[in-house]
Amino acid sequence: MKTNSTIAGRRRRAERGFSMIEAVVVIALILIITAMAMIQMPAALQNARSDTALRQVVEQIRQAREYSIANRRYVQVAFLAGPPSQIQITQRNDLTAGAGAVRVLSTVPLQFPMAFTVFAAMNDTPDQYGKAAAILFAGVNGGPPAGMLFQSDGQLVSAATLLPINGTVFLGVAGNQSTARAVTVMGTTGRVRGWKGNGLNWNQF
């Protein structure tokens, strides 16, 4: 005849066994989820770095335009190949009588390992300013030789002619098309747009 103590002992052993199985299942699930996260983490980090570099370029160009309007000065935007690739903003006081010396306002390196680069397999952005080079303004590789400036009305112009110019800055990690990003500037309005590549085409950022 089974006593109450025998039945209770079996119940306790059964409960201990069930808890152990639960623990093993939970640990296995945690390990699977951790492994999946580790596999996806490098791609997620690279995507975040690419977006950060895109924001850097967009923000620097917009700040240059706003500074030009607020201070009524010509402000030059230059894209330096590096390494590292950098954006340099300069107040061109030499173009305004009595304004003083030229002054570099900022020099910002791109988020590593992003650089100014164009991917041959990617289409041009919807703005269609060309994709013959990583830095292409007024159809010129690297932009007009004399440079490009924002003027006090917000237009982006050639330093040589003071006529509005359109252009695109392409960036990414060489050999990794998923990192493709682009920034376009419309000269007549100074409008700045960021673009994110999907491997072939572009979506506005």
KOLLOMI-409125 format. One record per residue: residue in three letters; y, x, z of N, C-alpha, C in turn. Coordinates in pm, whole numbers, padded with zeros to 5 digits, always signed. Atoms other than C-alpha are relative to their C-alpha. Example, Ala and Ser with C-alpha at 12.3 -4.5 7.8 and 13.67 -1.06 7.14 Angstrom:
ALA-00119+00089+00000-00450+01230+00780+00120+00090+00000;SER-00119-00082-00006-00106+01367+00714+00109-00077+00073;
end
This chain:
MET-00118+00085+00000+00000+00000+00000+00124+00089+00000;LYS-00120-00080+00009+00338+00136-00101+00096-00041+00110;THR-00098+00025-00104+00582+00172+00179+00139-00002-00060;ASN-00139+00004+00045+00952+00111+00153+00056+00139-00023;SER-00051-00137+00012+01019+00483+00202-00050+00065-00129;THR+00054-00057+00125+00789+00574-00092+00078-00053-00120;ILE-00075+00063+00110+00967+00327-00322+00142+00056-00008;ALA-00138-00053-00004+01308+00452-00211+00004+00143-00050;GLY+00005-00140+00047+01202+00814-00274-00011+00007-00150;ARG+00013+00001+00146+01092+00732-00627+00132-00039-00067;ARG-00128+00042+00057+01421+00554-00693+00101+00116-00001;ARG-00093-00112-00007+01614+00858-00574-00032+00105-00105;ARG+00040-00098+00103+01411+01089-00803+00038-00049-00138;ALA-00035+00058+00130+01465+00850-01095+00150+00010-00025;GLU-00145-00008+00013+01837+00842-01027+00044+00142-00028;ARG-00035-00140+00023+01853+01221-01010-00034+00039-00144;GLY+00041-00033+00137+01665+01249-01342+00094-00062-00103;PHE-00091+00069+00092+01891+00998-01516+00134+00069-00002;SER-00128-00070-00010+02204+01176-01391-00006+00134-00073;MET+00015-00130+00066+02072+01506-01523+00005-00017-00152;ILE-00002+00028+00143+02011+01358-01870+00143-00031-00046;GLU-00139+00031+00033+02361+01215-01867+00084+00127-00009;ALA-00078-00124-00002+02504+01555-01777-00027+00084-00124;VAL+00036-00077+00119+02312+01724-02060+00064-00059-00125;VAL-00061+00067+00116+02435+01465-02311+00150+00026-00004;VAL-00145-00022-00007+02794+01501-02194+00035+00143-00039;ILE-00024-00141+00033+02777+01881-02214-00020+00025-00149;ALA+00026-00016+00143+02627+01862-02562+00114-00057-00083;LEU-00113+00061+00071+02904+01628-02676+00125+00088+00009;ILE-00116-00088-00019+03170+01859-02530-00012+00122-00090;LEU+00021-00119+00083+03018+02158-02710+00020-00033-00149;ILE-00016+00040+00140+03006+01969-03042+00148-00020-00034;ILE-00142+00026+00024+03366+01852-03012+00080+00131+00001;THR-00068-00130-00006+03480+02202-02911-00024+00080-00127;ALA+00031-00074+00123+03300+02356-03210+00076-00057-00119;MET-00075+00063+00110+03459+02104-03447+00148+00036+00007;ALA-00141-00033-00018+03803+02173-03300+00028+00145-00039;MET-00017-00142+00033+03755+02549-03336-00006+00023-00151;ILE+00010-00013+00146+03656+02508-03701+00130-00046-00067;GLN-00120+00057+00061+03962+02296-03777+00129+00068+00045;MET-00122-00056-00057+04209+02495-03565+00073+00096-00093;PRO-00073-00092+00088+04287+02778-03812+00079-00073-00109;ALA-00069+00076+00105+04374+02527-04087+00120-00075+00057;ALA-00110+00074-00064+04587+02322-03847+00114+00093+00037;LEU-00104-00096-00035+04771+02630-03725+00075+00047-00124;GLN-00064-00044+00124+04837+02746-04081+00092-00108-00055;ASN-00083+00111+00047+04967+02403-04174+00128-00010+00083;ALA-00116+00006-00088+05199+02407-03872+00097+00113-00031;ARG-00087-00113+00035+05330+02754-03963+00073-00025-00131;SER-00060+00030+00130+05393+02643-04321+00113-00101+00015;ASP-00103+00101-00023+05587+02339-04202+00120+00060+00073;THR-00108-00066-00074+05788+02556-03962+00087+00082-00095;ALA-00075-00080+00096+05887+02792-04244+00084-00089-00091;LEU-00075+00094+00084+05989+02496-04460+00123-00051+00075;ARG-00113+00048-00080+06207+02360-04179+00107+00108+00013;GLN-00095-00110-00013+06366+02703-04137+00092+00007-00122;VAL-00078-00011+00123+06475+02715-04500+00094-00119-00015;VAL-00082+00121+00012+06598+02355-04506+00118+00005+00098;GLU-00105+00000-00102+06793+02393-04182+00105+00106-00026;GLN-00096-00107+00027+06953+02725-04278+00093-00038-00116;ILE-00083+00040+00115+07072+02589-04613+00097-00110+00042;ARG-00088+00109-00044+07208+02272-04452+00109+00050+00094;GLN-00099-00055-00091+07383+02468-04179+00107+00078-00075;ALA-00096-00074+00082+07544+02694-04440+00098-00096-00066;ARG-00087+00099+00064+07679+02389-04622+00097-00062+00101;GLU-00084+00063-00101+07807+02225-04304+00108+00097+00051;TYR-00096-00101-00046+07974+02549-04192+00111+00018-00103;SER-00097-00014+00107+08145+02583-04530+00101-00114+00001;ILE-00087+00117-00002+08283+02230-04511+00091+00001+00123;ALA-00076+00005-00126+08392+02255-04146+00107+00107+00008;ASN-00091-00112-00013+08561+02594-04181+00079+00030-00127;ARG-00070-00016+00127+08685+02561-04540-00006+00145-00049;ARG+00026-00136+00047+08531+02893-04640-00119-00002-00097;TYR+00117-00019+00084+08291+03008-04910-00110+00062+00086;VAL+00114-00050-00078+07948+03062-04752-00114+00030-00096;GLN+00104-00046+00092+07688+03262-04942-00138-00016+00063;VAL+00140+00011-00041+07315+03190-04920-00081+00098-00082;ALA+00082-00099+00070+07078+03476-05004-00142-00005+00054;PHE+00142+00001-00037+06698+03487-05003-00055+00141-00022;LEU+00042-00140+00005+06567+03836-04920-00152+00007+00001;ALA+00145-00002+00019+06214+03917-05035-00075+00065+00116;GLY+00067-00063-00114+06132+04145-04740-00107+00100-00041;PRO+00040+00085-00113+05876+04179-04594+00077+00035+00128;PRO+00033+00141+00024+05940+03973-04402+00106-00067-00088;SER-00097+00079+00076+06105+03717-04629+00104-00055+00096;GLN-00109+00042-00088+06445+03626-04486+00103-00084-00074;ILE-00114+00075+00052+06734+03387-04536+00124+00056+00067;GLN-00124-00056-00056+07079+03537-04494+00119-00087-00039;ILE-00119+00082+00021+07397+03333-04455+00123+00086+00031;THR-00117-00087-00013+07730+03513-04508+00128-00076-00027;GLN-00133+00060+00022+08089+03394-04470+00079+00095-00090;ARG-00066-00085+00099+08262+03530-04782+00152-00012+00013;ASN-00145+00003-00023+08611+03575-04643+00077+00074-00110;ASP-00067-00076+00106+08688+03816-04929+00043-00089-00116;LEU-00036+00093+00108+08713+03513-05160+00116-00092+00039;THR-00113+00082-00048+08990+03352-04951+00110+00094+00049;ALA-00111-00090-00034+09327+03526-04928+00033-00005+00148;GLY-00040-00011-00140+09406+03651-04579-00104-00045+00100;ALA+00103+00052-00090+09074+03531-04434-00072+00109+00078;GLY+00064-00109-00074+08962+03876-04319-00124+00054-00071;ALA+00116-00068+00056+08639+04067-04369-00119-00095-00017;VAL+00127+00073+00018+08304+03940-04491-00078+00004+00130;ARG+00072+00007-00127+08090+03825-04198-00137-00063-00018;VAL+00135+00055+00004+07713+03778-04182-00016-00094+00119;LEU+00013+00101-00105+07654+03457-03987-00140-00002+00060;SER+00138+00001-00051+07275+03474-03961-00094+00064-00101;THR+00110-00051+00083+06965+03649-04093-00128-00045+00069;VAL+00116+00063-00064+06650+03449-04023-00128+00032-00077;PRO+00128-00026+00068+06296+03574-04105-00086-00126-00001;LEU+00090+00114+00009+06041+03318-04222-00114+00014+00100;GLN+00118+00003-00087+05756+03214-03995-00114+00077-00067;PHE+00109-00081+00054+05483+03478-04051-00129-00083-00009;PRO-00007-00093+00113+05281+03500-04279+00062-00062-00126;MET-00062+00064+00116+05489+03272-04505+00098+00095-00068;ALA-00091-00083+00079+05689+03434-04784+00047-00080-00120;PHE-00045+00065+00122+05886+03336-05092-00101+00030-00111;THR+00102-00017+00103+05616+03279-05351-00020-00132-00074;VAL+00025+00120+00079+05527+03036-05629-00144+00004-00047;PHE+00139+00011+00042+05178+02913-05717-00006-00053-00143;ALA+00003+00036+00143+05106+02900-06091-00065-00136-00024;ALA+00073+00126+00023+04868+02603-06056+00077-00123+00047;MET-00078+00114-00049+05128+02386-05881+00100-00046-00106;ASN-00103+00054+00087+05349+02156-06085+00139+00027+00058;ASP-00136-00008-00050+05726+02170-06059+00025-00116+00095;THR-00035+00109-00090+05885+01957-05787+00056-00117-00081;PRO-00056+00115+00071+06000+01605-05882+00146+00019-00043;ASP-00139-00025+00041+06359+01740-05900+00009+00077-00132;GLN+00008-00064+00132+06249+01948-06202+00109+00105-00025;TYR-00098-00108+00018+06472+02252-06148-00066+00128-00053;GLY+00071-00116+00053+06204+02489-06281-00087+00067+00104;LYS+00093-00069-00091+05921+02696-06133-00042+00136-00056;ALA+00030-00130+00062+05941+03023-06325+00001+00114+00101;ALA-00008-00105-00102+06007+03220-06004+00007-00065+00137;ALA-00001+00052-00137+05989+03183-05627+00141-00044+00041;ILE-00141+00037-00023+06371+03177-05608+00060-00023-00138;LEU-00049+00032+00134+06512+02999-05912+00121-00092+00009;PHE-00123+00078+00000+06874+02883-05933+00072+00021-00133;ALA-00064-00005+00131+07055+02799-06257-00092+00064-00103;GLY+00097-00056+00093+06734+02904-06432-00015+00150+00008;VAL+00001-00146-00014+06776+03263-06308-00090+00041+00116;ASN+00088-00053-00104+06508+03450-06114+00084+00067+00109;GLY-00079-00053-00110+06660+03519-05773+00137-00061+00013;GLY-00133+00061-00001+06968+03315-05855+00100+00084-00076;PRO-00102-00074+00074+07291+03422-06029+00024+00138+00060;PRO-00019-00137-00051+07350+03801-06001+00113+00015+00100;ALA-00113-00011-00091+07686+03753-05829-00023-00077+00129;GLY+00030+00076-00119+07525+03521-05574+00032-00147-00015;MET-00027+00144-00001+07549+03153-05486+00064-00038+00132;LEU-00085+00032-00114+07792+02991-05250+00010-00150+00021;PHE-00049+00134-00029+07866+02668-05074+00151+00010+00010;GLN-00144+00004-00014+08230+02576-05106+00040-00120+00086;SER-00045+00093-00103+08442+02353-04886-00023-00147-00034;ASP+00031+00140+00034+08358+02034-05080-00150-00027+00007;GLY+00144+00019-00018+07986+02088-05010-00084+00033-00121;GLN+00076-00035+00119+07888+02193-05362-00058+00141+00011;LEU+00058-00134+00014+07654+02487-05427+00038+00051-00138;VAL-00053-00050+00127+07814+02703-05695-00040+00145-00023;SER+00018-00140+00035+07766+03031-05878+00124+00076+00046;ALA-00114-00079-00047+07984+03301-05722+00083+00052-00116;ALA-00072-00054+00115+08078+03422-06070+00087-00104-00068;THR-00070+00103+00077+08187+03091-06224+00057-00112+00085;LEU-00035+00110-00091+08231+02857-05923-00038-00136-00059;LEU+00053+00125+00055+08039+02596-06124-00128-00037+00076;PRO+00119+00043-00074+07767+02386-05954-00130+00046-00065;ILE+00133-00041+00047+07409+02510-05982-00108-00069+00082;ASN+00117+00055-00066+07074+02353-05900-00104+00110+00016;GLY+00105-00100-00013+06774+02546-05776-00108-00038+00098;THR+00116+00022-00087+06446+02569-05590-00043+00130+00066;VAL+00062-00110-00074+06302+02797-05325-00144-00039+00026;PHE+00143+00025-00023+05921+02813-05328-00050+00098+00106;LEU+00056-00087-00102+05726+02950-05032-00144-00038+00031;GLY+00140+00022-00034+05371+02985-04909-00063+00132+00039;VAL+00078-00120-00028+05099+03233-04818-00077+00033-00126;ALA+00064-00039+00125+04976+03424-05123-00150-00023+00007;GLY+00143+00026+00007+04629+03310-05226-00045-00125+00074;ASN+00036+00120-00075+04640+02994-05014+00091-00115-00045;GLN-00082+00103+00061+04769+02704-05222+00031-00116+00092;SER-00025+00111-00094+04743+02458-04933+00126+00024+00082;THR-00121-00031-00077+05043+02635-04777+00127-00018-00085;ALA-00116+00010+00090+05272+02561-05076+00106-00094+00056;ARG-00115+00078-00042+05616+02439-04973+00115+00032-00095;ALA-00114-00023+00088+05945+02407-05162+00125-00067+00056;VAL-00129+00058-00038+06314+02339-05102+00087-00005-00125;THR-00088+00014+00116+06545+02204-05373+00143-00029+00047;VAL-00142+00022-00029+06925+02204-05376+00068-00051-00127;MET-00079+00053+00111+07138+01986-05605+00143+00050+00016;GLY-00129-00066-00012+07457+02177-05675+00118-00092+00016;THR-00120+00086-00001+07700+01891-05735+00022-00073+00131;THR-00013+00072-00128+07628+01720-05403-00037+00086+00120;GLY+00047-00082-00111+07472+02000-05195-00120-00061+00070;ARG+00116+00066-00061+07175+01773-05126-00117+00098+00009;VAL+00114-00089-00024+06880+01964-04977-00123-00084+00029;ARG+00125+00072-00022+06522+01837-04998-00114+00098+00026;GLY+00120-00077-00026+06200+01974-04852-00120-00067-00063;TRP+00119+00051+00067+05868+01938-05035-00125+00069+00053;LYS+00129-00051-00048+05508+01979-04923-00105-00018-00109;GLY+00099+00006+00107+05235+02064-05173-00134-00053+00046;ASN+00134+00049-00031+04895+01894-05188-00106+00073-00083;GLY+00091-00077+00084+04736+02158-05412+00035-00008-00146;LEU-00040+00015+00139+04883+02031-05738+00141-00057-00012;ASN-00130+00065+00004+05180+01798-05681+00072+00012+00134;TRP-00085-00013-00119+05452+01758-05421+00031-00136+00061;ASN-00045+00118-00074+05537+01502-05154+00123+00040+00082;GLN-00121-00035-00074+05880+01488-04994-00032+00011+00148;PHE+00029-00033-00141+05872+01635-04644+00096-00075+00091;
end
